[in-house]
Amino acid sequence: MILKSIHSKIIKDSRGVDTIAISVNNCAWASSPNGKSVGDFETASYYKSLRFCVNFLNKFSEKIKVSNFSDLAHVERAICKKLKLKNARMFGANALYAFESAILKALAHEKGKELFEIVNSKSKKLKMPLPVGNVIGGGVHSSSVKKHPDFQEFLVIPRSKKFSDNLKAMNYMHNYLMEKFGVSKVNDEGGLLATVDDSIVFDVLNKCRIDSGKKFKFSIGIGIDAASSSFFKRGLYNYSSEKINSLSQLSLIKDIIINNSISYMEDPFHQRDFDGFAKLLKKVGKKCLIVGDDLTATEYDRVVSAIKNKSINALIIKPNQNGSLLELKKIFGLCKKKRIKTVLSHRSGETMDDALADYAVGFGADYIKCGVVTKWREVKLNRLAEIERLLWNI
C-alpha cells in the first residue's frame, strides 16, 4: 500500500475537548482520545499545536510504501526528517498515534483483513483480554459532585474464559450498583457518581462481587485506581478526612487490599515513588496486581526502571501517552519477557474509534480497561465481542 491521500481534522472527544482524527487513502477514520488525569512523564499531545499537526498531515505528500506493521518505521523516519525531530514521539503522542492507526486501518482494508491481524500477523494463538470495568467513580473524574470517594476508580474484573460472559457480568454489576446507591449519573469515564465515602463503596462492591460470582458461576475480582498523584501535595497524601505521609500510605493501602479482597491496585503511590511501589509489591504482590500508570506513563525507559526496581507486576499501557505503535509493541514484548501483566487502557476523553479492541487482541494484552457504559466505551467492548465471534464462532 502506498500512502496516497491523508485527511486530518479536529473533532470533539466525549468531554467536548478538541482532538485529532485522520483518514488515510479515504479509509476508516482513526482518532486519539484525551487524558484528564495527566502525569508528568507523558509525551506531549502535539508538536507545536493541534492545528499545526492537522495542517502538517493535510500537506503530507510523501509516497511511502507500507506493507506490514513494521513499515510504520518508514513513516516515523519521514516525519522526523521533514520536521527535523530527534524521534517521532516529538510529533506528539495524539497526532502520531492517530496517524499510525489510520495507516494500519487503511492497510487492513486493502488486504481484506481485520486490524488485529495487521498488528499480529504471526501468532496463531490470539487471546481475548479480561475486561477491567470502572463501575464507581471518584477523584478528579467526579469533581462535578461535592462529595465523592477519594480514590479515582472502583473496578470490577470478571474472569470467564468467554469475553461475552464477562461483558454480561459487568453490565449486571453496573446495574446492581446503580440500584444499591440509587444513582444513574456517571462521570467522565462512565463510573457511577456515588456520593459516599470509600469505605461504603468497598462494602457494597464486595457484596456485589460475591453475589455476581454466584450468579455467573465464575470468579470476579475487584480493584482500585487510587490515582495517588492527584491528591499528593507537599509530601503528603491529602484525603478528605486526613493528610498522611508515605509510610502511613503504605500501611493504609496494604490494609485496604487485605481487608477488602482487592486483586488490582493501580497507582497506590505518587508518580515518582518507585520505592513505595516496591515495598507494597513485596508485601502483597502474590495476591494483588500492583499496577503502574502515572509511574510509567507508557514510556519505555520508565517501564524498564519500574521492572528493575521491582515496583510493579502489572502495567497500564495507553497508546496516546506514547504515540508510537512500534514502541507500544516493544513495551508489550518487554512485559511478556519479564512476566509483567499488561492492561491496555482508554482515557477519560474518548472517541467512537474502536481500534483499542483490536490492539488489545493484536498485542496480546492480558486486560483491557475501557469502562462499562456510555457509547464511547461500549463501542470498544462491542468490537471485542465481535472479535471473539470472528475467532471462535461464539
WOLINJO-V626836 format. One record per residue. N is the residue number from 1. PHI is phi in degrees with one decimal (* if undefined). NEAR is the number of other ideal C-beta (glycine too) atoms within 12 Angstrom. Layout:
# WOLINJO-V626836
N_PHI_NEAR, N_PHI_NEAR
This chain:
# WOLINJO-V626836
1_*_29, 2_-104.4_21, 3_-69.4_35, 4_-104.8_21, 5_-140.3_22, 6_-129.0_39, 7_-119.7_27, 8_-127.4_33, 9_-153.0_24, 10_-99.7_29, 11_-127.1_29, 12_-101.1_21, 13_-86.5_33, 14_-66.5_35, 15_-99.4_24, 16_81.7_15, 17_-96.3_25, 18_-64.6_25, 19_-147.8_41, 20_-106.4_48, 21_-130.6_37, 22_-139.0_44, 23_-124.8_30, 24_-115.7_37, 25_53.8_26, 26_58.6_17, 27_-101.1_26, 28_-56.9_29, 29_-73.0_30, 30_-118.3_46, 31_-143.1_41, 32_-113.7_48, 33_-79.7_46, 34_-125.7_38, 35_-95.1_39, 36_-104.9_30, 37_-88.0_39, 38_-101.7_29, 39_-82.3_30, 40_-69.6_20, 41_-105.1_28, 42_-70.5_33, 43_-66.9_36, 44_-58.1_28, 45_-69.8_37, 46_-143.7_35, 47_-79.9_34, 48_71.2_18, 49_-166.9_19, 50_-57.9_32, 51_-62.0_19, 52_-61.2_22, 53_-65.6_39, 54_-61.5_32, 55_-65.6_20, 56_-59.5_30, 57_-69.3_42, 58_-67.7_23, 59_-104.8_16, 60_-67.1_30, 61_-122.0_15, 62_-69.9_25, 63_-87.5_16, 64_-91.7_30, 65_-90.8_19, 66_-125.9_33, 67_-109.7_20, 68_-155.7_24, 69_-57.1_34, 70_-63.4_22, 71_-70.0_25, 72_-60.1_37, 73_-61.2_26, 74_-64.6_26, 75_-65.8_41, 76_-62.2_34, 77_-65.0_21, 78_-64.5_30, 79_-63.8_36, 80_-60.6_22, 81_-66.1_18, 82_-69.1_21, 83_-103.5_28, 84_58.4_11, 85_-100.9_23, 86_-73.4_14, 87_-149.0_26, 88_-65.5_33, 89_-62.8_38, 90_-66.0_26, 91_-68.7_42, 92_111.4_39, 93_-62.9_44, 94_-64.4_49, 95_-66.0_48, 96_-67.5_46, 97_-60.7_49, 98_-63.4_47, 99_-66.0_50, 100_-65.4_51, 101_-65.1_47, 102_-64.0_43, 103_-63.8_50, 104_-66.6_48, 105_-64.0_38, 106_-66.5_34, 107_-65.2_38, 108_-61.6_32, 109_-62.1_24, 110_-65.5_24, 111_-85.7_20, 112_67.9_10, 113_-121.2_23, 114_-81.5_30, 115_-59.0_40, 116_-64.2_37, 117_-73.2_26, 118_-72.5_36, 119_-66.1_41, 120_-131.4_33, 121_-95.2_22, 122_-104.1_15, 123_-75.0_17, 124_-99.5_9, 125_-109.8_10, 126_-72.6_27, 127_-133.3_27, 128_-91.0_39, 129_-75.4_42, 130_-81.2_41, 131_-80.6_52, 132_-112.8_47, 133_-107.8_50, 134_-80.4_49, 135_-107.7_50, 136_-126.9_49, 137_-106.1_48, 138_-155.3_43, 139_57.6_40, 140_-66.3_30, 141_-77.4_36, 142_-120.0_39, 143_-69.4_21, 144_-72.6_20, 145_-116.4_21, 146_-66.4_9, 147_-106.3_18, 148_-158.8_33, 149_-60.4_42, 150_-71.1_38, 151_-72.5_45, 152_-75.2_39, 153_-143.2_52, 154_-115.4_56, 155_-119.8_50, 156_-118.3_50, 157_-133.8_46, 158_-71.2_43, 159_-122.8_30, 160_-71.5_26, 161_-71.4_18, 162_-96.9_25, 163_-61.9_37, 164_-60.0_27, 165_-69.1_27, 166_-63.5_37, 167_-64.4_38, 168_-62.3_26, 169_-65.2_38, 170_-63.5_45, 171_-65.0_30, 172_-61.8_28, 173_-68.3_42, 174_-61.9_41, 175_-66.5_22, 176_-57.8_28, 177_-70.8_42, 178_-60.2_26, 179_-72.0_17, 180_-63.7_24, 181_-91.5_30, 182_65.2_14, 183_-130.9_26, 184_-127.3_15, 185_-74.0_22, 186_-122.6_33, 187_-91.5_36, 188_-54.6_37, 189_-104.2_44, 190_88.0_39, 191_-79.5_46, 192_-62.5_44, 193_-86.0_34, 194_-83.1_37, 195_-90.9_23, 196_-135.7_30, 197_-76.9_21, 198_-56.8_34, 199_-61.4_22, 200_-68.1_23, 201_-60.5_41, 202_-57.0_31, 203_-61.5_24, 204_-68.2_33, 205_-65.6_44, 206_-67.8_29, 207_-64.6_22, 208_-61.6_39, 209_-59.9_38, 210_-66.6_21, 211_-62.6_21, 212_-69.6_36, 213_-61.6_25, 214_-66.5_15, 215_-68.9_18, 216_-95.8_28, 217_64.9_16, 218_-149.8_21, 219_-73.0_23, 220_-133.5_40, 221_-97.7_39, 222_-126.3_44, 223_-145.5_46, 224_-136.7_46, 225_-104.6_46, 226_-70.5_47, 227_49.0_43, 228_-61.8_43, 229_-61.6_34, 230_-71.3_33, 231_-126.6_31, 232_-97.1_31, 233_-140.6_14, 234_52.4_10, 235_81.5_16, 236_-131.0_18, 237_-90.5_35, 238_-95.4_21, 239_-81.8_27, 240_-64.4_20, 241_-105.8_15, 242_-164.9_14, 243_-118.5_19, 244_-131.4_23, 245_-86.9_20, 246_-65.7_26, 247_-65.2_19, 248_-69.2_19, 249_-62.3_36, 250_-60.8_30, 251_-65.2_22, 252_-62.2_33, 253_-65.1_39, 254_-59.7_28, 255_-65.4_20, 256_-61.6_33, 257_-61.7_33, 258_-70.0_20, 259_-78.3_16, 260_-120.7_33, 261_53.0_28, 262_-79.7_38, 263_-111.8_35, 264_-148.8_45, 265_-131.2_49, 266_-103.6_48, 267_46.1_48, 268_-73.3_50, 269_-129.5_42, 270_-70.8_33, 271_-69.6_33, 272_-111.8_27, 273_-96.4_32, 274_-59.7_29, 275_-67.6_22, 276_-61.4_39, 277_-57.8_45, 278_-61.7_27, 279_-64.4_25, 280_-68.2_44, 281_-59.4_35, 282_-63.8_20, 283_-80.6_22, 284_-130.7_30, 285_-62.8_28, 286_-75.4_14, 287_-117.0_20, 288_-146.2_33, 289_-76.5_41, 290_-103.1_47, 291_-106.0_47, 292_-91.4_55, 293_-130.5_50, 294_-59.5_42, 295_-60.7_44, 296_-110.8_45, 297_53.4_38, 298_50.4_43, 299_-118.0_36, 300_-51.2_30, 301_-64.3_19, 302_-73.0_34, 303_-64.4_38, 304_-58.3_23, 305_-63.0_25, 306_-64.0_43, 307_-70.1_30, 308_-60.4_17, 309_-83.3_24, 310_54.3_22, 311_-92.4_35, 312_-139.8_45, 313_-124.5_33, 314_-153.5_44, 315_-142.5_47, 316_-79.8_53, 317_-123.9_47, 318_-115.8_46, 319_-53.6_49, 320_-87.0_49, 321_-84.2_46, 322_-114.3_43, 323_103.4_42, 324_-86.1_37, 325_-68.5_48, 326_-64.4_33, 327_-71.7_32, 328_-59.8_44, 329_-60.6_31, 330_-64.2_24, 331_-66.6_40, 332_-59.7_37, 333_-63.7_20, 334_-62.9_29, 335_-62.9_36, 336_-64.2_21, 337_-64.0_14, 338_-95.0_21, 339_60.1_16, 340_-100.7_35, 341_-69.5_35, 342_-111.4_42, 343_-127.4_43, 344_-77.2_46, 345_-128.2_49, 346_-78.2_50, 347_-127.7_45, 348_-69.9_44, 349_-98.7_31, 350_-100.3_42, 351_-122.3_41, 352_-84.7_27, 353_-69.4_40, 354_-102.8_37, 355_-61.3_47, 356_-55.2_49, 357_-63.4_38, 358_-65.6_41, 359_-68.6_44, 360_-60.9_43, 361_-74.2_39, 362_-63.4_39, 363_-83.8_40, 364_76.5_31, 365_-62.8_43, 366_-74.9_33, 367_-137.2_42, 368_-129.9_47, 369_-112.8_48, 370_-143.5_48, 371_82.9_43, 372_-130.4_44, 373_-121.9_32, 374_83.5_32, 375_-59.7_18, 376_-70.3_34, 377_-87.2_43, 378_-62.8_28, 379_-63.6_26, 380_-76.2_42, 381_-64.7_42, 382_-65.8_24, 383_-65.3_32, 384_-64.3_42, 385_-63.7_30, 386_-66.8_26, 387_-61.6_36, 388_-59.4_30, 389_-64.4_17, 390_-63.9_22, 391_-83.2_26, 392_-127.5_17, 393_51.8_10, 394_-85.2_19
